[in-house]
Each structure stands twice: as structure tokens, then as C-alpha cells.
Amino acid sequence: MHNGLNYKDAGVDIDKGNALVDAIKPLAKSTSRSGTDAALGGFGAFFDLKAAGFKDPILVTCTDGVGTKVMVAQAAKQHHGIGIDLVAMSVNDLVVQGAEPLLFLDYFATGKLDLDAAKEIVAGISEGCKLAGCALVGGETAEMPGMYAPGHYDLAGFAVGAVERDRVLTCESVAIGDIILGLKSSGFHSNGYSLVRRALELSGKSLDDAAPFARGVTLGDALLSPTRIYVKSCLSAIRAGHVKALAHITGGGFIDNIPRVLPKGLGAEVDASSVSLPPMMRWFAKIANISNPEMARTFNCGVGMAVIVAEKQVDAAIKLLAEHGESVMQIGRVVKHSAGPRIKVLNLDSWLKP
């Protein structure tokens, strides 16, 4: 006679899940900030906006994942950076509204829980939260046998921020002649990895091979460089009154993202020759014969955040952003738009000759 099934027989280990929660409690606690104690274990988390110094706040929320970059992390068995990516993709979207990130939650789904990999991911999430100044207040771990192949997982992140009502960053003040600054990216960030992975297949190289474009690192190391978090530098520039608008350069590159923060009737010109295409992106473009226009619409091409400032504020903005560790380029300007594409990327042939 059958003794009867239990949840563990079906592939879900509740004890292992509880062990993960216990293991990551110190990581969450380390992200505590004013307004919360960042404690895990309850059914929900409280945040005291008054204690955080807000008087008339508007909440701003974002959610995102890291796309097929998780497949690179799984193949390379390097999971820490992917946690930073998860935070970055949401908090960088928050700051373009002028919002300060306050809270972060994650959703981790897998077929069978690998405790070591999960702890590595959450350690990365914790590091990302500290870089952004927000608290990791909770999340969900879902063990779903049969849904994911062995060793596979997926991630989603959820961020909550706040901005005083009279300080919401809109595009209303953007005007003809304003300058577009670019903040250097740390690599592909978390976009375009379906194309990157296909290009890697065409190259015949593996993640363990030495990177042809950099010394002392493997291709896996280079591809898993975490997304840069721009929150603290951009908030400082916003609060100093230097910033009119911000555009997080994600999937769609300059072409799709900069127009999102331009008022009707305005467009932009970006000079590709002012942006040094990173060696890693240059190598991938060559091996896969990716055209310059395709590069400009798929990848950040070396610029992870675009900052629109008045011409008279350029020097002060560059100085402040550089003081916060950013590498800043002047990449274009705002122009009048009446018809056709709202953004023109000039001198694209400066990247790779056709």
C-alpha cells in the first residue's frame, strides 16, 4: 500500500525555502533605510513616508526583469551580478521621474531550488538596493517542478519610489537648443541578450573563452557585467536644478527611448561620433555583421542614461555628475520636429564602416 505523497515527493522542499528566507534576512536587514526596518518574514512590509522626510509625495512604481541575460548567468554559473541587474532595471526607471527609490521586492521562480545560487542572487539584489539607496523589504520564491528545466530560473523585480508633488520630473520644460548628455554604460546592461546569445553562437566561442576585446576576463565575465545604477548621481543633479529630463537607455536604444521624454513638436539629434562604441559591442557587431542602425536601436551603445539640460547648465551638470562617478559625454541636442522620425542619429558610420 502506498504511504501517501507529500509536497517534497512532488518536488517542492518547504524546509529549503525556509532556509533561504533565514539565510537572506541579514542581507535584507543591511539595506534598511529611513522609513522601514527592512525585516523579512511577515505578509507585507510597511513604509513610513513621513519618517523618510516626505511632505506631499506621489508614489512611483516600476517592474522589470533581466530578460534572457538570466540564461547567460545560468550557463556561466555566475548569479551575483544578475541580482544587481534586477534592481537596476527598475530603479533606473524610477529616477527618470525624479523619484527616490524606497522599496524593492523580488520574485524568484525555479523548478528546483538551488540554495547556493538563490543566496548568490539575493546577495546581488541586496548590493543593488544599497547602491540605489532603497530597502529590500520582501519577495517571493516559487519552486515549480516541471515548469523550469534543471538549473533554470527566472526573476522579476518591483520597485516603489516617491517624489514630492512639486518636484516630479516631466518633459514640459525641455526646449529647442537643450543639450543631451550621455552617462557611460557598464556594458550591454540587460537588453538585447537574445541577439547577443545568437551572435555568440555564430562566433563559435563559449562563455569560458577569453574575451577577444579585453584582457584577463572571459566572455562570460564580460557579458555578465552588472547594469550600472544611476540613481544617486541623477538625484543629485535633479536636486541641484540641473536636469530637465532623463531617459533610461534600454531596449530600443537612443532611437526609441530619448523621444519618450520630449514634448510634442520637439525632436533630437544624436551624434554617434561623440559616443565611443565599447570594444565588446564593436566585437559583437563585427562577428554577427550587425548594422550600425540595428546597433543604435537594440543596444545602449555605451550610454546607459541620457540627461537633458539647458545649455547654460551643461558645465555644472557635467561637473556634478562626474563628482558622483559618472563618465559624461555631450551626445546631442534638442531640435524642432515637424515630420519624420523624432530622433536622428548622425555619423553612424563612425562606429563600424559598412
Disulfide bonds with the S-S distance in Angstrom:
none
